[in-house]
Amino acid sequence: MELQTVTCRYKRGPRQECICHDDVYAVSSLENDLMKILGRVKVGQPGAVERGTRQMKPVTCGKRRQLVNNIANAAETVPHFILHIVFASTSGHTEYVVDALTNSLKSIAPGWEIEATIAEKTQPQDLLSGDVLLLASSTWNTGGIEGQLNPHMWVLLHDKAKSLDLTGKPCACIGLGDHRYFYTARAADHLQHYVKAHHGRLIVPALKIIDEPYGQEEAVGVWGKQLVDASKPVDWS
Ligand SMILES: Cc1cc2nc3c(=O)[nH]c(=O)nc-3n(C[C@H](O)[C@H](O)[C@H](O)COP(=O)(O)O)c2cc1C
């Protein structure tokens, strides 16, 4: 058996940090997806994955250290897929949607690493990090005019990052709003306009969440699935 075809569980957060324990491993095929965990197996018991197959093979205790080293090396060479979310939220609704999406993506796309940062702490170059950029903002009456971006998102996009070049960058947008306003959830349109004007690539239609997001988790999850499907490079041509 080739040892590098067995991996252990990685936690999200600090990138590629291995948290394998002495006697318990999760197994996956590194050839296909490092982060796609197929199950857990005790060392010495059937359960490892052999190269090119999904058959279970035993892992012996004596090879454990070498196994861990190979895992660490493999982790360094296999890139993660990173979704970078930049959001602005005033009363917490947009943040709630970002959390709901993140929770949903944990099961839909377990190999994804998700980084979420608030607009006020984001620098223009941060918008270029990750494989896909997701912008999320509620709609406000910034400057006394309804149908505007959250002020923090406005400052980021139209002041700090007004000259940023997003050429080719896969992007997606979420906008929140309230049906009682004439320009309902128009933040989504503003975000998409920014992406297009800066030559980014919108890979899915924007998600609009109207009124309180509580109870709308399913819609968020359905959109998350579309995002995952659209994030496959083959769809970007
Ligand atoms: C002062 C103010 C202005 C708002 N203006 C709009 C608006 O123009 N259009 C809209 O659809 N929603 C508007 N909303 C509703 C918010 O976008 C909505 O409540 C959203 O869920 C808030 O999300 P947040 O807590 O993440 O900021 C406004 C809310 C407030 C308090």
The ligand as an ORCA input file, in Angstrom:
! r2SCAN-3c Opt
* xyz 0 1
  C     -31.993     53.024      8.315
  C     -32.326     51.818      7.480
  C     -32.406     51.932      6.100
  C     -32.736     50.827      5.324
  N     -32.861     50.978      3.964
  C     -33.257     49.919      3.218
  C     -33.475     50.057      1.816
  O     -33.314     51.108      1.219
  N     -33.856     48.965      1.116
  C     -34.054     47.744      1.717
  O     -34.411     46.802      1.030
  N     -33.852     47.590      3.055
  C     -33.471     48.623      3.816
  N     -33.279     48.469      5.147
  C     -33.478     47.138      5.772
  C     -32.165     46.376      5.992
  O     -31.460     46.222      4.775
  C     -32.510     44.987      6.540
  O     -33.123     45.122      7.802
  C     -31.311     44.071      6.649
  O     -31.762     42.766      6.986
  C     -30.321     44.514      7.720
  O     -29.192     43.673      7.681
  P     -27.913     43.908      8.613
  O     -28.400     43.705     10.017
  O     -26.942     42.864      8.222
  O     -27.404     45.273      8.356
  C     -32.966     49.573      5.935
  C     -32.882     49.469      7.315
  C     -32.575     50.577      8.083
  C     -32.542     50.455      9.587
*
